[in-house]
Structures are given as C-alpha cells and as structure tokens.
Amino acid sequence: MSKAKIEPAKRIDGVVELPGDKSISHRYAILSAIAEGVSEIRNYSSAADCKSTLDCLRRLGIEIESQDRTIRIPGKGLRGLKAPRRSLDARNSGTTMRLLTGVLAGQSFSSMITGDSSLRRRPMRRILDPLSAMGAKISARDGGLAPLEIQGTPLHSIDYTLPVASAQVKSAILLAGLYADGETSIHESVATRDHLELALREFGARVVAAKGIIRIEGGPRLEGRSLTVPGDLSAAVFFIAAALILPGSNVIIHDVGLNPTRTRILDFLISIGAPIHVASLQSRDGELVGDLAVRYAPLAGGAISGAQAAEMIDELPMLAALGPFTEKGIEIRGAQELRVKESDRVSALAESLARMGARVEEFPDGLRVEGRGAGKLRGAKIDPRGDHRIAMALAVAGLGAEGTTVIQDAECAAVSFPDFFATIDRMVER
C-alpha cells in the first residue's frame, strides 16, 4: 500500500494537461464496439476505470489496439459481440458495470459481470428495475448487488421516469434502447450529463432530447468514428482548487471538456469569488472544449443543495475540502448520493477534515465545513477508504495545511488520474 506525503506549498503555477474525460471515454469505447467499421479514439482516459471497460470489451470479442493515448476499435455491429468465456470484471468501475449491463441485456447470449469488493456493495437496483421493465432477465445478489447474471433476451421499449438523477442509469437505459423495438423515452427532472446522447448522435443513432425527455429509436446502424476525448473537468477541479487555496498561484488548464451539463461547478466557484476565465471555446465531436485560466483569490464560501448537488456530484468532495479556506465555509445538502459512491463520501470527508482540524457537521444528506475563522488546517494521516476523489481532495487541502499530510493508499487515485500526485509535485513551489 503506497503513501503520498503532502508538504505545505507556497503556490502552484504552470500548465496542466489532463487525462481524457472518464465519462466520455467509457461511452466512446462501448459505442465503438457495437458500431460498424473502425473507430479511433484519441486522448482516451488513462484511468483504471476506463481500462476496465476495455478489458470487458475484449472479453466480449472486441479487438482493441492501444498506442500511447490512442485506441483503435474495429466495431462488430449491434449484434456482433460474443459470449464471454468467463465473468466480466468491472473492478471498481460502476460506469462499466451499469453501462455494459444495458448492452448485455439485449444480446443473444448469457453473461455475468462482477467487480471488486467496493463495487459489489454499490446499488444496482436502480438499473435492474428499468431494464427489467424492458424485458431484461437479470439476477442479482441480495436484491440488487453484483455480481449480475444477465440472460440476453429481446427487449421492448419503455417510457420511464428516473426516480434518482443519474447519468449512469440514463445511459444504461439508452444503450438497452438500441436493442429494443420502437422508441424508448426517459424523463429526468434534473439534467444529468448528456455525453452519451451526444456520442450516440455522432455514431448515427436517432436521439432527440427536449424539455427533460430523451427519446431513442431502437435498431440503428451505428458507424465507426474518429474522435478526440476532451480533458476531464472533474480532474481539472483539483488544480483549480489548489490555485484558489495558495496565494500567488496561476494555473492554465488546456483542452478541457466544457459540456453545459458539467460546468455548474465553474458557475458556483465563480459565484463565490473564483477568477476563472474560459478561452478558445470550440465544438468538437459534439462536445464543447476550451482552456481554463485560474489564479488565487479569496473565496466567500456558500451553500449547495438540490439540483446543484446532483449536477456537481463528482466535484463535491473537493468543494467540501475547500471549505476551511473560504470566509463562510461550504455547506452541502441534498447529496445522499455521495454515500453510495466508491465510499461513503460524506462520512469519509467529515472524518478526514475533522482529523485535519476543520469544524465539520455531518448530515444524512451532506455536511457543513466551517470557514477560515475556525482556524488553519493541520497535516494529518488520511485514510481515503480506497476512494480516488477523497484521496485527491484531501491532498489538495494538505497543500494549504500546516505540517505534513499523509495520504494512505494513495494509489487509489489511479482510478481516475494515475499521474495526479506527480503532476501536483511538478507544479507546486515550496
């Protein structure tokens, strides 16, 4: 088990080249596999989660060539996947498991998908219910936990309202909808990331989204594409936060995905005083991409709740860890979903920040972290509970603390950002 020692820093400065966006990488790879013809995906994410998706696709008969950050996938078409000889292993990747289950439900063969101990504790009932309504035959452990045994069968379209805002659930249904007869409709009260809808259109599927309803026609002919994955905005947030914590900092982040369903985090940071500037904005492969520039500024702090919390779910750990460096602190409510991620992130954040000397109040649906008036953070030993976002958020907080912060099990950051600690070390001045 590796440890990372984080020493206090004076400032952070320089240019960041981010790994490819995880969410988009998963979706491009899966669509490439079930398209006809060859797809080339540049800047494919180096995250362990995205490698899990590729490994599962290989076990389904897809040949994948990988060189540097580019992968090449000769697609087999909607009906071209092969029955795997053994269980598919999604490891720690909930996206891999949920999205592939949508695809596998409509196949002509049976399969099983499992994962590591953390993933086997995460809720899968939220995809099993709508997929079962489409005719899928899936059995799970203890009423909704992996491993999932999937008996492929013909599917029919449904009209479904998402009970919980979740891009992964929406994506599982849309992918299953490719194998269903007629038109599948999904209603969502909170707009979740729409990377799959955009990618489906790029590959040639018939998808219409308007007024909170997404519709997809079954049985399209998907065609292989040449695509470039933008940098991951969720990874960019750690460097933005580091610049906002350390006086005198200036950071430029190139080629970041700025999909409007993902940029609420930037809106919130700007609203509490962060000087973030967007440049070179362009549309590429259906996604908005641009450069971000951020420098140090004192932050007011603020509250996040309801739809805001759902839209910023992956960035909430870093926002909570930013709380002690703001004037009024950070309060997060309506974020029950944080408790069923790779760890119980509410509990992990509350425990870790308190260990560093922050004043924290934990709620069933979030937490409140007091601002700088509660005192300066101090270094501490942090157990991230195997959760990549907890490890990275507390490492950034450690840059502004007094004394050494030790992140145990630091290699868990590789789930989304293998070079995170090396990149931080290269950019900070001590």
C-alpha positions, -999 to 999 in steps of 0.1 A, spaced: 0 0 0 16 33 -11 15 65 8 18 101 -5 34 128 17 19 163 10 40 192 24 27 227 27 31 247 -6 36 284 -13 19 284 -46 10 264 -77 19 275 -111 20 262 -147 1 244 -174 -19 212 -168 -26 186 -195 -54 165 -182 -63 129 -188 -92 123 -211 -126 126 -197 -136 94 -180 -173 96 -187 -168 102 -224 -140 76 -227 -163 48 -214 -191 58 -238 -169 62 -269 -154 28 -263 -187 10 -259 -203 26 -289 -172 19 -310 -175 -18 -301 -211 -20 -313 -207 2 -343 -198 -10 -378 -163 -1 -391 -132 11 -373 -132 39 -347 -101 57 -335 -103 74 -301 -76 99 -292 -68 110 -257 -86 80 -243 -86 82 -205 -57 66 -187 -79 59 -156 -81 24 -143 -119 26 -146 -117 31 -184 -92 3 -187 -118 -19 -171 -142 -11 -198 -117 -20 -225 -109 -53 -207 -146 -62 -206 -150 -54 -243 -120 -76 -251 -137 -105 -233 -168 -98 -255 -147 -105 -286 -136 -69 -295 -101 -64 -307 -86 -32 -293 -53 -17 -303 -37 8 -279 -8 31 -285 1 60 -263 -33 76 -256 -50 65 -288 -71 33 -291 -84 17 -323 -115 -4 -322 -129 -24 -352 -166 -25 -343 -187 -56 -347 -221 -40 -350 -251 -42 -327 -252 -80 -328 -216 -87 -331 -205 -92 -295 -195 -128 -285 -204 -146 -253 -176 -143 -228 -158 -174 -216 -157 -162 -181 -172 -134 -159 -166 -98 -169 -147 -79 -142 -156 -42 -139 -132 -39 -109 -140 -6 -92 -159 10 -121 -196 15 -116 -199 31 -150 -185 0 -167 -209 -23 -149 -241 -2 -153 -235 8 -190 -224 -27 -201 -254 -43 -184 -276 -21 -206 -258 -35 -237 -257 -71 -225 -294 -72 -216 -303 -73 -253 -278 -98 -265 -285 -134 -277 -262 -149 -251 -258 -150 -213 -231 -133 -193 -220 -123 -158 -205 -91 -147 -188 -85 -113 -164 -62 -96 -142 -56 -66 -155 -56 -30 -164 -18 -32 -184 -22 -64 -202 -53 -51 -216 -30 -23 -229 -3 -47 -266 -2 -56 -275 -18 -89 -313 -20 -83 -316 14 -100 -307 -1 -133 -323 -35 -128 -358 -20 -124 -360 -1 -157 -341 -29 -176 -365 -55 -162 -394 -33 -174 -378 -36 -209 -379 -74 -206 -344 -79 -194 -336 -111 -174 -310 -102 -148 -305 -117 -114 -285 -100 -86 -273 -108 -51 -293 -97 -21 -319 -80 -42 -297 -56 -62 -260 -61 -57 -233 -75 -81 -224 -99 -95 -251 -96 -121 -262 -126 -141 -276 -115 -174 -296 -138 -197 -297 -119 -230 -332 -116 -245 -352 -94 -269 -361 -61 -253 -391 -38 -258 -392 0 -255 -405 18 -223 -414 52 -211 -395 57 -179 -391 84 -153 -358 84 -134 -365 84 -97 -329 95 -89 -309 118 -111 -282 96 -126 -264 98 -159 -253 61 -155 -288 49 -151 -300 70 -180 -271 57 -201 -279 20 -193 -315 25 -205 -304 44 -236 -280 16 -245 -306 -11 -239 -329 11 -260 -307 4 -290 -318 -32 -288 -355 -26 -281 -383 -23 -306 -398 11 -311 -389 43 -292 -377 44 -256 -383 76 -236 -366 87 -204 -379 116 -183 -355 134 -159 -363 162 -135 -327 172 -132 -305 174 -163 -276 149 -159 -245 148 -181 -255 141 -217 -223 127 -231 -240 95 -243 -267 114 -261 -241 135 -280 -220 105 -287 -249 84 -300 -257 112 -325 -221 112 -336 -223 75 -343 -255 78 -362 -283 69 -337 -316 87 -337 -318 106 -303 -340 135 -295 -338 155 -262 -361 183 -253 -379 195 -221 -364 169 -199 -373 140 -221 -348 119 -241 -360 96 -268 -341 69 -287 -351 47 -316 -341 10 -315 -321 -8 -341 -300 19 -356 -269 13 -378 -240 28 -359 -209 38 -379 -173 39 -366 -159 74 -360 -126 92 -354 -130 111 -321 -109 130 -296 -118 129 -259 -115 163 -241 -97 167 -208 -117 157 -177 -133 187 -160 -137 167 -128 -99 163 -127 -94 200 -135 -113 210 -104 -84 197 -81 -60 221 -98 -85 250 -98 -90 244 -60 -52 243 -54 -48 276 -71 -76 291 -50 -60 278 -18 -25 291 -24 -18 329 -27 1 339 -58 -10 309 -78 -17 309 -116 -28 278 -134 -38 272 -171 -56 240 -180 -57 231 -217 -84 214 -237 -110 208 -210 -144 195 -217 -170 222 -210 -202 204 -217 -230 226 -202 -243 197 -181 -209 196 -163 -200 233 -158 -222 241 -129 -191 236 -107 -174 265 -126 -205 287 -121 -206 280 -84 -168 287 -79 -171 320 -99 -202 330 -78 -181 327 -46 -152 347 -60 -130 324 -81 -114 343 -111 -119 316 -137 -116 325 -174 -125 304 -204 -107 308 -237 -105 291 -271 -140 277 -268 -149 253 -297 -172 225 -305 -155 191 -313 -173 158 -319 -204 173 -304 -187 184 -272 -177 219 -261 -139 222 -254 -118 251 -242 -90 263 -220 -93 275 -184 -72 300 -166 -74 305 -128 -55 325 -102 -56 329 -65 -84 349 -49 -101 348 -15 -134 329 -16 -166 338 2 -180 303 6 -216 293 1 -242 266 1 -251 238 -24 -283 219 -25 -310 202 -46 -303 202 -84 -270 219 -78 -257 190 -57 -268 164 -83 -251 183 -111 -218 186 -92 -218 152 -75 -183 143 -86 -169 177 -76 -185 179 -41 -156 162 -23 -132 189 -35 -157 216 -27 -161 203 9 -123 202 13 -122 238 1 -145 249 29 -118 257 55 -102 281 30 -133 302 25 -148 330 45 -182 315 53 -175 278 48 -192 253 25 -225 236 32 -237 207 10 -273 194 13 -294 171 -9 -264 149 -17 -274 115 -4 -259 100 -35 -224 107 -20 -230 80 5 -232 52 -22 -202 61 -43 -168 43 -41 -170 50 -4 -195 68 19 -180 102 8 -200 122 34 -186 102 63 -151 100 48 -149 138 42 -163 146 77 -138 122 94 -108 133 74 -114 171 76 -121 168 113 -88 150 117 -71 179 100 -87 203 125 -117 215 105 -150 221 122 -175 198 104 -211 190 109 -224 159 92 -260 155 79 -277 125 64 -277 142 30 -244 162 32 -222 182 55 -211 217 66 -175 227 68 -167 259 87 -146 286 70 -112 300 78 -124 316 110 -124 282 126 -86 280 123 -60 268 99 -59 231 89 -30 210 101 -15 180 85 -28 145 94 -28 109 83 -57 104 60 -74 71 51 -93 78 18 -111 45 21 -99 34 -13 -118 64 -29 -99 83 -56 -118 116 -52 -113 116 -14 -76 110 -18 -71 138 -42 -94 163 -24 -76 159 9 -42 160 -8 -51 194 -22 -63 206 12 -29 194 26 -11 219 4 -26 247 24 -23 230 58 4 233 85 27 203 86 28 171 66 -4 154 54 0 116 46 -25 101 22 -26 64 28 -35 40 -1 -26 69 -24 -26 46 -55 -64 47 -54 -61 80 -73 -53 59 -104 -89 50 -106 -94 84 -124 -60 102 -125 -29 79 -124 -5 109 -127 -22 131 -101 5 132 -74 33 135 -99 15 164 -116 9 182 -83 45 177 -72 58 192 -106 37 223 -103 39 234 -66 66 257 -52 75 250 -16 
